[in-house]
Amino acid sequence: MLKYCLIPYGRLIFCILTLSLLAGCHSRHSTIKPQETPDKFYAAYSLFAPASNGDTLLYARVIVGGINVSCPELVGSDNSNITMSVRGFHPDLNAHSQNFPVTVCEAIIVSDVSYSVASSSLQIDAVTLNPSSVLVYGDTGCKASVCKKGESASPFDQLAQSGANANADLILHMGDYNYRGTSGSIRKKPTEIYAYDAGDGGYEGAACGFVQSDYYSQNASDSPKPDRWQYWQDDFFEPAKELLSTAPWVFTRGNHELCSRAGVGWFYFLGPGSSLDGGIPQLTCPNQGLLDSPANGAVNNISMIQPYSVSLKPVDLWVIDSANACDASAGNPLTAQYSMQFEQLQKGVATSAKPVWMLTHRPTWGASVASVKNGESAPAITAINIMMQEALRNTSSAQFPEALQLLLSGHMHLFQSVSFLEKSAERPAQIIVGNSGVSLNKSPKGNYQSVIDGEEANINQLNEYGFLSILLNPDGSWAGDILNLSGSSIARCNSENRLEGKPVCSIND
């Protein structure tokens, strides 16, 4: 990091920012002394995560009821027995609250072995490092206006069950898991207060609330609406209970998982860090201050995950935390942070012999297509994400490496593909899967042409619930379908289309 600060970018603010972020996001270890037997077993799942040496680790996690509890054993199909450890820093320890009356237990496991969770009916299916079937979900929660408290998120529950029946080898989630707990409004009286959302929901402007504007967080110590387990249970863990254990996950962080929103639970349940030997540190959110005396800007109140890779036999996955990226502006120091992350990507995959997929919640190239109004011959189309595009332009090569062939994102509540046909070798295909449960964007279905980030793009989109099911070949080529609530294909995608100068996806008639 210090070496980067000496590069003549003239970004002193960025260097100070990044060093403070890294200093503030250290791993904190639990002081819980397990004593009691768990009163309930909620979920078991596996996930890929980075090792401290850059390799890929495989974790098993189990969520159990209670705080002062002992962790269960994992019993492997190879007759192994693994004692799970209480996951580091528990959200309620420093807050002295009772928002998370559960404990996450975790252990490092190996591939090609299935596990049962002792004293429960929970199972974790065997993991392969050579996946041939991949599921992609995004924006899966349910708004409070649609689903009542205590109800399983719908229609995500139906889509998740379809995925569980598919027996996939890998599940990718593009972020935004928790909507009922992150409505945006924290307090309505005496004045209405909205949580910081990096440019969305009332934080517009050149800095998107990052270095100016009052910073408000749902997790401020005097907040009436902090992040809670109940919201996570209703919006994600209950509807996904059967899907969770069927294949390993890669969890991308969305803007609903910012520290000002449901970031507390995200770092605890889904974050890639761990206090177990060999893992990267478990990150947490900084102190979120007070609603009655808000900080000036978000700069000292966020945590960001550094980019990491997951190496699989047919492809490498590169995961970028874009939760804090501003959709409509590049006017704050985080642009330089994302430039640095893209530089890491360029160096990290420069000699890759395999195709690379980048996973990030906010799309690098997305298009907001307005509904056609009376008297208009064509809809107005606005490109997003401005910050990520500017960050890429500011790198040494100003483009993604050739090995990067697919960008997977969510954030927009629809399905959309963006293909740059004239210079397809210079820009990977962008696929947005944000239609897996939350109320859909009303943007019209169709095929459109527009200039995005200076180049002509083909845009295919539809606003129907679904998820992407991919068949992945040993050489990294792939074909996939967007499957709707009835399991029917409503759009088809193919990596070979890009090589033939065709849009990566097309909507079925």
N, C-alpha and C positions, 0 to 999 in steps of 0.2 A: 504494500500500500504506500509506504513512504517513497519507494522508487517511482510509483505513478505520480505522486504529488510533485516530484521534481521535473516531470515532463512539462515543457513549456506550453501548457494549455491555458494558463492564466486563470485557473479555477481554484483559487484559494478557498472560496466558500465551500466548494464540493469536497475538497480534501478534509476540511474541518468537519463537515457534515458526516462524511463516511467514517472517519476515525471515531467520531462520537457515537455513531450507530454501532460500530463494531465493539466499542468499549461498553455500550449500554446493553448489548444483547448477549451477555455471557450466560453460560449454563448455570442454573441454580438447582441444587440438589434437595430432595425432599428430606425433611426431618421426621417423617412419620415412622413409627416403630410398629410394624405389622403385628397384630395380636389376634384379631377375630377372623372367623371364617366368613367369606362373602355371603351376603344374604340374597344375592341375585346375580345371574350371569346374563349380561345384555348382548354382547357381540364379540365375535372373534374374526380376525382378518389378518392378512399378510400384506406387506408393502415393500417395495424396493426403495432403497435409500443409499446415499453416498457414504463410503467409508472415509476416514480421515486421510488415508493415503491415496484417495481417488478411485479405489475399487468400488464395486457394488455390493451392498449388504442386503440381506433379506431378514426382515423383522416379522415376528408374530406379535400381535397385540390382542389383549382380551380386556373388555370393560366389565367390571364387576361392581355390585352395589356396596356402598359403605366406603369409609375413608380409612379407618384404623383397621385394615384387613390384611390377611396373608394372601399371597398369590398362589394360584393353582399350578400344578405340573402339566406339562405337555407330554403326551405319550405318543411316540412316533411309530409309524408302521414298520420301522426297522428295529423295533424293540428298545429304542432310546427313551430316556426320561430326562426332561429339561425342566428345572425349577425356574419359573418366571420371576422377574424382579419388579418391584414397585417402580413405575416410571418416575423420573426426576420431577422437579418442581410441580407441585399440585396447585391449581389456580386459587384454592381457598386458603392456603396457608398464610400468606402475607396479608390477605384482605380480611381475614377473620370473618368470612361470610360462609353461607351454606348454599352457594349457587351450584356447586358441583359435588353432590353427595355420592360420587362414584370414584373408583380408582382404576387407572390404566396399568395393566401388567404387561411386561414385554420381555422378549427373549430373541436372540439371534438363532435362526433356524437354517436348515440346508435345503437345497432343491431336491426334487424327486422323492420326497418323503411326506406323507400326509400325517396330520397330528389330530389327536382328540384332546379336549380340555378336561382334565380329571374332575370328577364330581359334577359334571354337567353334560348336556347333550350337544354341546358345541363342537364343531369340527373345523379344521383348516385343510383344504385340499392341497395336494402336492403341487409344487411349483416347478415349472420348466423354464430354463433359460433360453429355450428355442421356441418361442410362441408362434403359433400359426393362426390363431384366432384372437382378435383384439376387439374390445368394446370401448366406445368413447361416449361419455356422458358429459353434460355441462348444464349449469344453472338448474339444479334439481329440487330446490326447496318449494315451499308453498306460502303464498302471502296470507296474512291473517284475515284478509277480507274474503278469502276463498276457503281456507281450512281452519276449523276451530281448534282451540287449544286441546291437546291430548289426542287429536286425530292424526293418523299417519298421512304424510304428504301424498297428495294425489294430484295428477296421475303418475307421479314418479314411482309410486309403489307398483303400478302395473308395468311400467317400463323396466323397472328393476327385476321384477319377477320374470319377464321375458328374457332378460339377460342371464338370470340364474339358470333358466332352462337351456340356454345355449351352450353351456359348458365351455366357456372361453378360457384362454390361457393367460390373458392380461387384460386389466381394466384401467383405463385412463380417465381421470375426472378433470375437467377444465375449470373448476372453481365455482364458487357461489353455491353453498350447501344449505345455508341457514337464512331464511327470509322472514319467518314469523318473529324471530328474535332480533331482526335488524331492519325495522320499518323506517329508520332514518330519524323520525321524531323521538326525542328523548323526553321532553317535557313541554307541556302546552301552556302552563300558567306559572308565574305571572306573564312570562313571555315564551313564545314557542322557540325551542332549541332543536337544531338538527345536528346529527353526528357528522364529523369530518368524513368526506368520501372522495377525496382526491379529484375534485372537479365535478362529480355528480351531485345531485341533490342539494343545490344551493351554494356550492363552492366553485362557482365559475370565476373566470378572470385569469390574468396572466400567470399567477402563481398557484392557482387551484387550491388556495388555502394552505399551501405548504410553508411559505415563509411570511405570510401575512394573513390577516383575518383571525378572529378568535377561534381557538381550537377546542371543540367540544367532543367528548367521548362518552359512549354509553357505559364505559368502565371507569369513569371518574368515581372517586370514593363517595361522593354524595349523589350519585346517579340513581334515579328510581327505576331504571331499566337496564341493569347490567346483563352481560352474557350469562346464560344459564344452561345447565345440562338438559332441562326439559325441552328447550327449543331444538337442541341438537338431536335429542331422541325423537321428537316428533317429525322433524324435517329430513333427517338423514338416516339415523341408525335403525329406527323401526321400519321404514319402508324398504330399506336396503338389507334387512337382516339376513335373507337367504343369499343374496348376491355377494355379500361381503366376503364370505369364506370360500367362494368358488375359484378365485384366482387372485394373484397378487395385484395390488393397486399402485398407481403413481398418482398422488394427490397434488394437483395444482392449486395454488392459493388465489382466491378471488377477492374483489373489493368488498364483498360482504364479510370477508375474514380479515379486514383491517383491524389494527389494535383498537380503533375507536368503535368497532362494531363487534363481530364474533371472533376476533383474533385470539382471544384468550383460550377459547375452546379449540380453535384450529391448531394452535401450537401444541396443545396438550394431547389431542386425539390423533391428529393427522400429520403433524410436522415431521420432517425427515430426520431431525436431530435426536440424539439420545445420550443418556449418561452411561450407557453400556460401553465396554471397552471396544475401541475400533471405530466408533461412530463419530460423526461431527457433533459439536455441542448442541444440546437442546436449547433452542431460543425461547424467549418469553417476551412479553410486551413490557415496555418501561412503565413506570408509574404514570397514570393517566390524569393526575391532577384533580381539580375541582371544577364543577360546573359554574359555581358562583365567582370564581376568579380564574377564567380560562387563560391558557398560554397563548402567546402571540405567534400563531402558526404551528404547524404539525412537526416541524423539523426535529425537535427533541423528543417526540412522542411516538415514533414509529419503530418497527423492527423489520428488517428486510433479509430474506434468505439469499445467500450468494448462489450463483448458478451452479448446478451440479449435473452430472451425467449418469445415466443408467446404461450399462453396456450389456446388450443381449446379442444372441448369435446372429440374427438377420439384420438388426438395426441398432443404432445407438440413439437414446433419448436424451435431449438436452432440456432441462427444466429451468425456466426463468420466472422469477417472482415479479409480476407486473401489477400487483394489487394497488400500488401507489402511483402508477403512471397516469398522467392526465390525458384524457381522450382528445381534448380540443386545443391544447396549447403545449408548447415546449418551453414556457417561460419561467422555469425554476431549476435549481441545481440538480434535481434528480435526472434531468436529461443527460448530464455528464455521467451519472451513476450507471444509467442504462447503456451509454456508449462504452463504458468500461466492461460491462457484462457482455456486450456483443463482441468486443475485442477478445475477451476470454473464449468465447465461442469460436471465433475465427482461428485463434491459435490452437484451441483444443481439438478441432476436427480437421485441421489443415491437411493432415496425412491420413485421414480416415479412409479405410478401404470399404467401409459399409455406408449405406445411406443413413442420414441423420434426420430425425424428426425433432422439431422444437415444440415444447409444450408451454403455453403461457396463457393466462386468463384473458387478458386484453389483446385483441388481434393487432398485429403490426399493420396489416392492410385490411380494413373493413369498410363497408359502404352503408351509410344510412340512406335508404330509399324512401322518400316521402310518398304518401298516397296522392294519386292524381286528382287535382281539383278541377272544378268546372272551368272550362275555357283553356285548360293546359293540354298541350299535345303529348307531354312526357313528364314523368315525375322528376322532382329535384333530387339530386344525389350528392351527399356530402361524405367526404372521406374521413375515416378515423383509423388509427390513433396517431395524432400529430406528434406527440412526444416520442413514441417509439420510432417513427419514421425519421425524425430529426436526429435521434440518437444514432441510428444506423448511418445516416449521411455523415455524421461527425467521426466515424471510425476511419482507420487508415485506408481501408479498401472501399469504404462507402457502400458495401454490399455484403450479403451473406455469402459464406463459402459455398463452393459448388456441391459439396457433399450434403449440404442441407437441402432436402428435397420436399419437405412437407412442414407447414406450420399448422398446429392444431390449437384452437382457442375456443372461448365461450363468450360470455359478457353480453353479447347481443341476443335477445330472447327470440331466436329463430335459427333456422339452418341457412348457411350461406357459404358459397365457394367463390373465391376470387382467383382468376387465372390471368397471367400476363403472357399473352400468346406470342407477340412479336419478338420479345427478348426472354423467352421462357427459361433459358439456361441461366440467366442472371438472377431471376427471382423464383423462389419456390412457390408452389401452390399454397394458398391459404384456405383452410376449411374451418368454419365456425360452427360448433355444436353447442348452441345455447337454448335448445328447445326440449330439454329433458324433464320438464315439470312445472317451472314457474309460469305465471301468466304470460302469454306470448305477445311479442311485438306485432302491431297491426300493419306493419310494412307489407306491401302487396307481393304476392307470389309472382315470379317471372324471371326472364332472362334480360339482362341490361348491359349496356356498355357505358363506361365512364372513365375519366382520367383519375387515377389514384396515385398519389405520390409521383406525379410527373409522367406516368406511363399509362397507355390505354389498357383497360382491364375488362375482362368478361366476368359478369356477376350473375350467378344463379342463386335463387333463394326461395324459401317457402316458410310459411308460419303454421306448421302443423307439428304436434308433439312427436318426438322420436329420439332415437339414438343411432350412432354410427356403428355398424358391424363390419369389421375388416377381416378378410382372409389374406394373411401375410405369407409370401413365398420365401423359400430359403435364401434367395438372392436379394431380398429386400423389396422386390416389387410387390404390389398389392392391388386388391380390388375390394370395393365395399359398397354397402347399401345403407341408406337411412331407412330404418324400420319404424313404422308408426305403431299406434296403440294396438292395432289388430295383428301386428307382425308382418304386414305387407311392405314391400319396398316402394318408397315414394321418390327416391332419388338414387342414382347410381354414380359411383366414383371409381376412377382407375388411374393408377400412377402412370400407365403407359400413354394415357391421353396427352399428358404434358409433353412427352417426347414426340408425339405426332402433331403437335401444334393445335390441340383441341382443349376445350375447357376440362378441368380435372373432374368436374361433376356435371351431371345433367339431370333435370327433373323429369320424372316419368310422366307420360301422358295419362 
